[in-house]
Amino acid sequence: MYLTKLVTGGIPVLSGWNYAGGNYEKCLALKASLKLENTTVLDVAYVASGKVKPQGTCITNAHVSAPLCRVQFSTQTSETSEVRAEAWLPDEWYGRFLGLGNGGLGGCIAYDELDYGSSMHFATVGTNNGHDGNDGRAFLGNDEVLNDFAHRSIHVEAVIGKQIVEAYYGRPHDKAYYLGCSSGGRQGTQTALKYPEDFDGIVAGAPATDFNHLQHWRGMMGRTIGAPEGASSPAFIPPALWMLVAAEVLAQCDGLDGVRDGIITEPDACTFRPEALLCRGEGSGKCLTLTQVDALRTIYAPLYGDGELLYPRFDPGAEDSPLFSGKFPPYPEDWLRFAVLNVTDFDFSTYGAVEGRAMEAVNPGGIATFEGDLSGFRDRGGKLISYHGRMDPVIPSGNSKRVYDLVARTLRMPSLDDFYRTFLVPGMGHCKGGPGAASFGQLEGTTTKNLSSHNILLALVDWVEGGVAPDTIVGTAPDGKERTHCRYPMRSVWDGENFGCEN
């Protein structure tokens, strides 16, 4: 129930709890008093502010902005697997629980987001996703680690994290939220499908859904320009020529939305013609060979296999991509070797459709996350907000459209607005950054205003607790300019002065 309309620092308050005075003793007492199933409390510390030493090997220090109780713990998920995690419990707590996702193939507790959530008065919990480091070596020969990575770690942080919150504050949380992007976006989506009771509201950014096909698409993008042979391949396009390609993409498509601003509002409307860059006669270093042009035609087309759409096409405008380095992309490399084939060596110069089919067939840990039945999450009143940058260089933004449409077809609902909204963000890269209005409170460092109109996490709070669904979200660009982002399937339309939303 939405108890009050009070606003503190721009955040709607359910009920404020400030334990000033006894926090230090209350925090340290958890070391002995916490008794949780299959869980070991590793350390408890009261932190007023400053830097702390993180768990794991991903970073060397973490920042703490708000006074809090830090609880480090480990939960045994099987005889051969465990999830390490942290709960950051702020002195000033508004009754909200926040679970966090991970990125890539990580292995990395999201310390920046732990700081972000706790500074926004959420009791915040993040895990290492069942292993340490941002690669897939831990998957080799251990299906249980794969289960943690695919779905179980977020469930653990919800179940155990809520118990820690109740033990510290002396009462249960009021509402539970989730925040994640990329692999974290997939984790949030998978949680809504698999554990619909865990969270009342979920923010799932740039979701890495249809995970196995995504890794296969990444691998095929690398192979298209000659990976792993790199510069020795005739299809390889060096960085200087990618700059040429990016400029030509903008020349052909930037003006489609009515304004030339270095941003392609609707990449799916861009029919890029790479032959415009074809060398005439001897190459000058400022044009492409026929082999390179053919490679671009493949890159800017959807990936099909056996007559089936496997993954949407690369977004025109996102040419500064790590997929085109000439090396085989590391995530599909590790996923195929360690999770699918259970080997340490593989000749990626032979990579192709066979390996893509193997990823799909094995589907380690049930990770695919490409199902449309969100009825369980919908029926218990859950709210899901997704967002995706339209200059995403590693996950095509068209996939978020595809997932929305899949859910709509599965549930036979022409509009999902009652519980699920997707915002497509022109000019934003992967999860954040880019020339567009890409700051809207989705991650640490992206908050410009603590208002639900400008902060997607607070918009979710308003929706869950106040029934106020976000029609739009306002982002801020690096130059301070704002732009209104539209929920799919609405379109962003230029009226001669500003961008607005139309059906």
C-alpha positions in Angstrom: 0.0 0.0 0.0 1.3 3.5 -0.9 1.4 5.0 2.6 2.5 8.6 2.0 3.3 11.1 -0.6 6.3 12.5 1.4 9.3 13.2 -0.7 12.8 13.3 0.7 15.6 14.1 -1.8 13.1 13.5 -4.6 12.3 9.9 -3.4 8.7 9.0 -2.5 8.8 7.6 1.1 6.9 4.5 2.3 8.1 4.8 5.9 11.4 6.3 7.1 13.6 4.4 9.5 16.7 6.2 11.0 18.7 4.3 13.5 21.2 7.1 14.4 22.9 6.5 17.7 22.9 2.7 18.0 23.8 1.7 14.4 27.4 0.7 15.1 26.5 -1.8 17.9 23.3 -3.0 16.1 25.4 -3.7 13.0 28.2 -5.6 14.7 25.7 -7.7 16.6 24.6 -9.3 13.3 27.9 -11.2 13.2 26.7 -13.5 16.0 23.0 -13.2 15.7 22.4 -14.0 12.0 21.5 -17.6 11.5 20.5 -18.2 7.9 20.0 -21.4 6.0 23.1 -22.7 4.2 24.7 -19.2 4.8 27.9 -18.1 6.4 28.3 -14.5 7.5 31.8 -13.7 6.4 32.1 -10.2 7.9 30.1 -7.4 9.3 31.2 -3.8 9.5 29.7 -0.4 10.1 30.9 2.1 7.5 30.3 5.8 7.9 31.7 6.7 4.4 34.8 6.4 2.3 36.4 3.4 0.6 36.2 -0.3 1.5 38.0 -3.4 0.2 35.7 -5.5 -2.1 35.3 -9.2 -2.3 36.8 -10.9 -5.4 39.3 -9.8 -8.0 37.2 -7.5 -10.2 38.1 -4.2 -8.6 40.5 -3.0 -5.9 38.3 -0.6 -3.8 34.7 0.4 -3.5 33.1 3.7 -2.5 30.6 4.2 0.3 28.6 7.4 0.2 26.0 6.9 2.9 26.5 5.6 6.5 25.5 1.9 6.5 26.0 -1.6 7.9 27.9 -3.8 5.5 27.2 -7.5 5.7 29.3 -9.9 3.6 28.0 -13.5 3.3 28.2 -16.7 1.4 25.3 -19.0 0.6 26.0 -22.7 -0.3 23.7 -23.5 -3.3 24.9 -27.1 -3.8 27.7 -29.3 -2.8 29.9 -27.8 -5.5 28.7 -24.2 -5.7 28.2 -21.0 -3.6 27.1 -17.5 -4.1 29.1 -14.7 -2.4 27.2 -11.5 -1.7 26.9 -8.3 0.2 24.1 -6.4 1.9 24.5 -2.6 2.3 22.0 -1.4 4.9 21.8 2.4 5.1 21.1 4.2 8.3 18.3 6.1 6.6 16.1 3.4 5.2 12.7 4.0 3.4 11.5 0.4 3.7 12.6 -0.7 0.3 14.7 -3.7 -0.8 16.9 -3.6 -3.9 18.5 -6.6 -5.6 21.3 -6.1 -8.2 22.3 -7.9 -11.3 25.7 -8.5 -12.9 27.4 -8.0 -16.3 29.0 -10.1 -19.0 29.9 -13.6 -17.8 30.6 -12.0 -14.4 31.6 -13.0 -11.5 31.7 -9.3 -10.2 29.6 -7.9 -7.3 28.1 -4.5 -8.6 29.8 -2.3 -6.0 28.9 1.0 -7.8 25.3 0.0 -7.7 25.5 -1.1 -4.1 26.6 2.5 -3.4 23.9 3.9 -5.6 21.1 1.9 -4.1 22.1 2.5 -0.5 22.6 6.2 -1.1 19.0 6.3 -2.4 17.9 4.7 0.9 17.3 1.2 -0.4 18.6 -1.8 1.6 20.7 -3.1 -1.3 22.1 -6.6 -2.0 24.5 -7.7 -4.8 26.1 -11.1 -5.5 29.1 -12.4 -7.5 26.7 -14.6 -9.5 28.2 -17.8 -8.3 31.9 -17.3 -9.3 34.7 -14.8 -9.3 36.0 -12.8 -12.2 34.5 -11.8 -15.6 35.1 -14.9 -17.6 33.6 -18.4 -17.9 36.4 -20.6 -16.6 34.4 -21.4 -13.5 31.7 -23.1 -15.7 34.0 -25.8 -16.8 32.7 -29.1 -15.5 30.3 -27.6 -13.0 26.7 -27.5 -13.9 25.8 -26.0 -10.5 27.9 -22.9 -11.0 26.1 -22.6 -14.3 22.7 -22.8 -12.5 23.9 -20.0 -10.2 24.9 -17.9 -13.2 21.7 -18.6 -15.2 19.1 -18.0 -12.5 19.8 -19.0 -9.0 22.1 -16.2 -7.7 19.4 -13.5 -8.0 16.9 -15.8 -6.2 19.5 -16.2 -3.4 20.0 -12.5 -3.0 16.3 -12.0 -2.8 15.6 -14.7 -0.3 18.6 -14.4 2.0 18.9 -10.6 1.5 15.4 -10.0 2.7 16.1 -12.1 5.8 19.2 -10.0 6.6 17.1 -6.8 6.1 14.5 -7.9 8.5 17.0 -9.0 11.1 18.8 -5.6 11.0 15.8 -3.2 10.9 13.5 -5.3 13.1 10.8 -5.6 10.5 10.3 -6.9 6.9 10.8 -4.7 3.9 7.7 -3.0 2.3 8.5 -3.4 -1.4 11.3 -5.3 -3.3 12.9 -3.9 -6.4 15.6 -5.1 -8.8 18.1 -3.2 -10.9 20.3 -4.6 -13.6 21.6 -4.1 -17.2 23.0 -6.4 -19.9 23.4 -9.8 -18.3 21.7 -8.1 -15.3 18.8 -7.2 -17.6 18.6 -10.8 -18.6 18.7 -11.9 -15.0 15.8 -9.5 -14.1 13.8 -10.9 -17.0 14.6 -14.5 -16.0 13.6 -13.8 -12.4 10.2 -12.4 -13.5 9.7 -15.6 -15.5 11.1 -18.1 -13.0 10.6 -16.5 -9.5 7.8 -14.0 -10.0 7.3 -13.6 -6.2 10.9 -12.3 -5.6 10.4 -8.7 -6.7 7.5 -6.2 -6.9 9.3 -4.1 -9.5 12.1 -4.8 -12.0 14.3 -2.5 -14.1 15.9 -4.7 -16.8 18.3 -2.7 -19.0 19.6 -3.8 -22.4 18.6 -7.4 -21.6 20.9 -10.1 -22.9 17.8 -12.3 -23.6 17.8 -15.2 -26.0 21.2 -15.6 -24.5 22.5 -18.5 -26.6 21.5 -16.9 -29.9 23.1 -13.7 -28.7 26.4 -15.4 -28.1 26.2 -17.1 -31.5 25.3 -13.7 -33.2 28.4 -12.1 -31.5 30.5 -15.0 -32.7 29.2 -14.7 -36.3 29.8 -10.9 -36.3 33.4 -11.5 -35.4 33.7 -14.2 -38.0 32.2 -11.9 -40.6 35.2 -9.6 -40.6 37.7 -12.4 -40.3 38.1 -13.2 -36.6 40.2 -14.8 -35.4 42.6 -14.1 -38.2 42.3 -10.4 -37.8 44.2 -8.1 -40.1 45.4 -11.0 -42.2 41.8 -11.6 -43.3 40.6 -9.8 -46.5 37.3 -9.1 -44.7 38.9 -7.3 -41.8 38.0 -3.7 -41.5 40.6 -1.7 -39.5 39.6 1.1 -37.0 40.3 3.9 -39.5 37.9 2.4 -42.0 35.3 1.8 -39.3 35.4 5.6 -38.7 34.7 6.0 -42.4 31.8 3.5 -42.2 30.3 5.3 -39.2 30.5 8.6 -41.0 28.8 7.2 -44.0 26.0 5.6 -41.9 25.3 9.0 -40.4 25.4 10.6 -43.8 22.8 8.2 -45.1 20.5 7.9 -42.1 21.0 10.7 -39.5 18.5 12.9 -41.2 15.7 10.3 -41.3 14.2 11.7 -38.1 14.1 15.3 -39.4 17.2 16.6 -37.7 20.9 16.0 -38.2 22.3 15.7 -34.7 24.7 12.7 -34.9 21.9 10.4 -33.6 19.8 7.9 -35.6 16.5 7.8 -33.7 15.1 4.7 -35.4 18.0 2.4 -36.6 15.5 0.0 -38.0 14.5 2.6 -40.5 18.1 2.9 -41.8 18.7 1.0 -45.0 22.5 1.4 -45.1 24.1 1.0 -48.5 27.7 0.1 -47.9 28.5 0.0 -51.7 28.8 3.8 -51.4 32.2 3.2 -49.9 33.4 0.7 -52.6 36.8 1.6 -54.0 36.8 2.6 -57.7 40.0 1.3 -59.2 43.0 1.3 -56.9 42.2 1.6 -53.2 43.1 4.9 -51.6 42.8 3.9 -47.9 39.5 5.8 -47.8 37.3 3.2 -49.3 36.4 -0.5 -49.0 37.1 -3.5 -51.1 34.2 -5.7 -52.4 35.0 -8.3 -49.7 34.7 -5.6 -47.0 31.5 -4.3 -48.5 30.0 -7.8 -48.5 31.0 -8.2 -44.9 29.1 -5.0 -44.0 26.0 -6.3 -45.8 26.1 -9.3 -43.5 26.6 -7.2 -40.4 23.7 -4.9 -41.1 21.3 -7.8 -41.8 19.5 -10.1 -39.3 21.1 -13.4 -38.5 19.1 -16.4 -39.8 19.7 -20.1 -39.4 17.7 -23.0 -41.0 15.1 -20.4 -42.2 14.6 -19.0 -38.6 15.4 -15.6 -37.3 18.1 -16.1 -34.7 18.9 -12.5 -33.8 18.1 -9.0 -35.0 20.6 -7.0 -36.9 23.4 -4.8 -35.6 22.2 -1.3 -35.0 23.4 1.3 -37.6 25.1 4.0 -35.7 26.8 1.7 -33.1 30.0 1.1 -35.2 32.4 1.6 -32.3 32.0 -2.0 -31.3 34.4 -4.4 -29.6 32.9 -7.2 -31.8 35.0 -5.9 -34.7 38.5 -6.0 -33.2 39.5 -8.9 -35.4 39.7 -11.2 -32.4 37.0 -13.7 -31.7 34.7 -12.1 -29.1 35.5 -13.3 -25.6 32.0 -14.0 -24.3 30.9 -16.5 -27.0 34.4 -17.9 -26.9 34.2 -18.7 -23.2 30.5 -19.7 -23.4 31.1 -22.3 -26.1 34.3 -23.7 -24.6 33.5 -23.9 -20.9 29.7 -24.0 -20.7 28.6 -25.8 -23.9 31.4 -28.1 -25.1 33.1 -28.5 -21.7 36.6 -28.1 -23.3 39.5 -25.8 -22.8 40.6 -25.5 -26.5 38.7 -24.9 -29.7 39.7 -23.7 -33.2 37.5 -20.7 -33.7 38.6 -20.3 -37.3 36.0 -23.1 -38.0 33.2 -21.5 -35.9 29.8 -21.4 -37.6 26.2 -22.6 -37.6 27.1 -26.0 -36.0 28.4 -24.3 -32.9 25.3 -22.0 -32.8 23.0 -25.0 -32.8 25.1 -26.7 -30.1 24.6 -23.6 -27.8 20.9 -23.7 -28.4 20.6 -27.4 -27.8 22.6 -27.5 -24.6 21.2 -24.3 -23.2 23.4 -24.5 -20.0 21.5 -23.7 -16.9 18.3 -23.0 -18.9 19.9 -19.6 -19.6 18.1 -18.8 -22.9 15.5 -16.4 -21.3 13.3 -16.2 -24.4 9.9 -17.1 -23.1 6.8 -15.0 -23.3 4.7 -16.2 -20.4 5.0 -13.5 -17.8 1.5 -14.2 -16.5 2.8 -15.2 -13.0 4.6 -11.9 -12.6 1.7 -9.9 -14.0 -1.0 -11.6 -12.0 0.7 -11.0 -8.7 1.0 -7.3 -9.5 4.6 -7.1 -10.6 5.8 -4.2 -12.7 8.7 -4.5 -15.3 10.5 -1.6 -17.0 13.0 -2.4 -19.7 15.2 0.1 -21.6 17.7 -0.3 -24.4 20.1 2.1 -26.1 19.7 2.4 -29.8 23.5 2.7 -30.3 24.2 -0.5 -28.4 27.4 -1.9 -29.9 27.1 -5.4 -28.3 23.3 -6.2 -28.0 21.0 -5.1 -30.8 18.2 -2.9 -29.5 15.8 -4.6 -31.9 15.9 -7.6 -29.5 14.1 -5.7 -26.9 11.3 -5.0 -29.4 11.3 -8.7 -30.2 11.0 -9.8 -26.6 8.1 -7.3 -26.0 6.3 -8.6 -29.0 6.9 -12.2 -27.9 5.3 -11.5 -24.5 2.4 -9.7 -26.2 1.7 -12.7 -28.5 2.1 -15.2 -25.7 -0.3 -13.4 -23.3 -2.6 -12.4 -26.2 -2.4 -8.8 -25.0 -2.1 -6.1 -27.7 -0.7 -3.7 -25.1 1.4 -4.7 -22.1 1.2 -1.2 -20.5 -0.5 -2.5 -17.4 2.6 -4.2 -16.2 5.5 -4.1 -18.7 7.0 -1.0 -20.5 10.0 -0.8 -22.7 11.9 2.4 -23.4 14.1 2.7 -26.5 16.8 5.4 -26.0 18.3 7.0 -29.2 21.9 7.8 -29.0 22.7 5.6 -26.0 25.4 2.9 -26.0 25.4 -0.2 -23.9 23.5 0.5 -20.6 24.8 4.1 -20.5 26.9 6.6 -22.4 26.8 7.9 -25.9 25.9 11.2 -27.4 22.2 10.9 -26.6 20.2 11.8 -23.5 21.5 8.6 -21.9 21.4 9.5 -18.2 18.1 8.8 -16.4 19.1 7.1 -13.1 19.5 3.6 -14.5 22.9 3.0 -12.9 25.5 4.7 -10.7 26.6 8.0 -12.2 23.5 8.4 -14.4 21.3 10.4 -12.0 20.7 14.0 -13.0 17.5 14.7 -11.0 15.9 12.7 -8.2 12.5 12.9 -9.9 10.5 10.0 -11.2 10.2 11.8 -14.5 14.0 11.7 -14.9 15.0 8.6 -12.9 13.8 5.2 -14.1 14.3 3.5 -10.7 12.1 6.1 -9.0 9.6 5.9 -11.9 9.4 2.2 -11.0 8.8 3.1 -7.3 6.0 5.4 -8.3 4.4 2.7 -10.4 4.6 0.0 -7.8 3.7 2.1 -4.8 1.5 4.8 -6.2 0.0 3.2 -9.4 1.6 6.0 -11.5 2.9 4.3 -14.6 5.7 6.0 -16.6 4.4 7.2 -20.0 7.8 8.6 -20.8 11.3 8.9 -19.3 13.4 12.1 -19.6 17.1 11.6 -20.2 19.9 14.1 -20.1 22.8 14.2 -22.6 26.4 15.0 -21.8 25.8 18.7 -22.8 22.9 19.0 -20.4 20.2 18.9 -23.0 17.1 16.7 -22.2 15.1 14.5 -24.4 11.9 12.6 -23.8 12.1 8.9 -24.4 9.1 6.9 -25.6 7.7 3.6 -24.5 7.6 1.0 -27.3 5.7 0.7 -29.6 5.3 4.5 -29.6 7.6 6.4 -31.9 9.9 9.4 -31.2 8.9 12.2 -33.6 10.6 15.5 -34.2 8.1 18.4 -34.4 10.6 21.0 -35.6 11.7 22.0 -32.1 11.6 19.0 -29.9 11.1 15.2 -29.9 7.8 13.9 -28.7 6.0 10.5 -28.7 3.3 9.3 -31.1 1.5 6.1 -31.7 
